[in-house]
Amino acid sequence: MVTYNSWKELCSARNMQNENFESRLATQRQLYVSNEETMRAKDLEHRSLKANIMSAELHIREKDNIIGRLTSEVEAMRQEMSQVAVEKQRLSTIAKSVAEEAKAFEEDARTFQKEREILASQLAEAKAELKACLTSRDRLIEYELDLQQMKGLLEDARKLQQKDREHFQKLLSEEKLHYKWEELRISSHRFDQLTLKLSESEKPLDSVNQSNKNLVQQVSTLQKSEVEWGRLEQEMREELAILRKDRLILTSEVEELKRKLVRAEVERKEMDSSRSRLDREVNSLKKHVEAIAQLERDSDPNAMTKVLKDQRELEGRMAKLVTEKQQLEAIVDQKEANFSQERRTMTSQMETLRDQLEMEKKRRLQLQKEARATERTITPERHFSRSSDVRMTRLTKSIQRRSNPFRV
C-alpha cells in the first residue's frame, strides 16, 4: 500500500516536472516566434511571385501531412483514454483504502483546476487567432472585388480602342474617296492636255498659255495635297499621343494590381503563420492532455470524472479547430488559384496591347518614310503631271495595304 509520504513526494516531483515543462514550453515558444519573425523578414526581402506560389504549395502539402499526423495522434489519444478509464476503475478501489490521503487528493484537484484554466485561456487565444484569420479572408474577398473592377476598366479601354479603330477606318475610306476624285480630275486634265497638244500646230500661243494654266492648277493641286498630308500626319500624331497616354494609364493600373497581389501575398503569409501558431497550440493542448492523463491515475473518482469531462470537451474543441483550419486552407487555395488565373489573363492582355502599340508605331514610321521618299522623287515642272500621278497611285496602294492599322 502506498503511504502518504510517497504520494506527497510523487505529487511534488510531478509539480516540479510540470513547472520545468512550462518553462521549457515558454522558451520554445519564444524561439519559435523569433525564428518565425526572422523567416518572415527574409521572405519579404527575397519575395518573388513564382517562388512564393511554389513555396505556398509546398507549405500546404506540409500542413496536410501535419493534419494527418494530428488525426492519428488524436486516435491514439482516444485509445489511451480508454486505457485510462480502465485504470480509473483500479484506482477507485485503491482510493477507498487511503482515506487519510484525502487532503493530498484535494491539492491535486486544485492543481487540475488551474491546469484547466490555463487550457481555457489557451483556447481563447486560439479563437482570437482564428478570428484574425477570418478577417484576413474578408480582406482577400475585398481584393477580389477590386480585381473585378480593374477588369471592367480594361474592358472599357478595349471598347475605347475599338471606337478609335472604327474612326480611323472611316478616315481611311474618306481619304480613298478623295484620291479617286483626284485621279478622275487628273485624268480629265490629261485629256485636256492631249486636246491642247492637237491644237498646238494651229495656235502655239494659246497652247503655251493653256500649259501655263495647267501648271498653275497642278501646283495648286500639289499644295492642297501637301496640306492634306500635313493634316493627316497631325491627326496621326494626336492619335499616337492618345495611345501613349492609354498605355501609361494601363501600365499604372497593372502596377497597382501587382502591389495588391504583393499585399495579398503578405497577408497569406500572415495567415500561414497563424495556422502554424494554431498547430503549436494544438500540440501544446495534446501535451497537457497527456500530462493530465498521467496524473489521473493518482486522483479520486470525483476529480477523475470531472477531468474526463473536461478532456472530452477539449477533444471536441480540438476537432472543431482542425475542421475550421481545413476550411481556411481550402479558401486560401481557391483564392490563390483565382489570383493566378487573373494574373495570367492580365499578362496576356498587356502583351497583346504592347504588340499592337509597337506595330502601330512601326507602321506610322514606315508611312512617314514613304511620304518623305515620295517628296524627294518629284521631277521638274515639265514632268510634273506624271510625277503627281505616280505619287497618288503609290500613296493609294500604300493606304490600301494598311487599311487596318490595329491588326495583330
GIRA-V511005 format. One record per pair of residues at least 6 apart in sequence whose C-alpha atoms are under 8 Angstrom apart, sorted by the first residue. I is the first residue (numbers start at 1). J is the second residue. D is the distance in whole Angstrom. If there is no record, write none. Layout:
BEGIN
i=I j=J d=D
i=I j=J d=D
END
This chain:
BEGIN
i=4 j=100 d=8
i=4 j=101 d=6
i=7 j=104 d=8
i=8 j=104 d=7
i=11 j=108 d=8
i=36 j=273 d=8
i=44 j=266 d=8
i=52 j=265 d=8
i=60 j=329 d=8
i=67 j=322 d=8
i=81 j=293 d=8
i=84 j=293 d=7
i=84 j=296 d=8
i=84 j=297 d=7
i=87 j=297 d=7
i=88 j=296 d=8
i=88 j=297 d=6
i=88 j=301 d=7
i=88 j=304 d=8
i=91 j=297 d=6
i=91 j=298 d=7
i=91 j=299 d=8
i=91 j=300 d=8
i=91 j=301 d=8
i=92 j=300 d=7
i=92 j=301 d=6
i=95 j=300 d=6
i=95 j=301 d=8
i=105 j=299 d=6
i=105 j=300 d=7
i=108 j=299 d=7
i=109 j=299 d=8
i=109 j=303 d=6
i=112 j=292 d=8
i=112 j=307 d=8
i=116 j=310 d=8
i=119 j=285 d=7
i=119 j=288 d=8
i=122 j=281 d=7
i=126 j=278 d=6
i=126 j=281 d=7
i=129 j=274 d=6
i=129 j=278 d=8
i=130 j=274 d=8
i=133 j=271 d=6
i=133 j=274 d=7
i=133 j=328 d=8
i=136 j=267 d=7
i=136 j=268 d=8
i=136 j=271 d=7
i=137 j=331 d=8
i=137 j=332 d=8
i=140 j=264 d=7
i=140 j=335 d=8
i=143 j=260 d=7
i=143 j=264 d=8
i=147 j=257 d=7
i=150 j=253 d=8
i=154 j=250 d=8
i=157 j=246 d=8
i=165 j=405 d=8
i=165 j=406 d=7
i=169 j=403 d=7
i=169 j=404 d=7
i=172 j=399 d=8
i=172 j=403 d=7
i=176 j=396 d=7
i=179 j=392 d=7
i=179 j=396 d=7
i=183 j=389 d=8
i=183 j=392 d=8
i=186 j=389 d=8
i=189 j=214 d=8
i=193 j=211 d=8
i=196 j=207 d=6
i=196 j=210 d=8
i=197 j=207 d=7
i=199 j=207 d=7
i=200 j=206 d=8
i=200 j=207 d=5
i=215 j=381 d=8
i=218 j=384 d=8
i=218 j=385 d=7
i=222 j=388 d=8
i=236 j=364 d=8
i=240 j=361 d=8
i=243 j=357 d=8
i=261 j=339 d=8
i=268 j=332 d=8
i=275 j=325 d=7
i=282 j=318 d=7
i=289 j=311 d=7
i=292 j=307 d=8
i=296 j=304 d=6
i=296 j=307 d=8
i=352 j=408 d=8
i=355 j=408 d=7
i=356 j=406 d=6
i=356 j=407 d=7
i=356 j=408 d=6
i=359 j=406 d=8
i=359 j=408 d=8
i=360 j=405 d=6
i=360 j=406 d=7
i=363 j=405 d=7
i=371 j=395 d=8
i=374 j=391 d=6
i=378 j=384 d=7
i=378 j=387 d=6
i=378 j=388 d=8
i=379 j=387 d=6
END
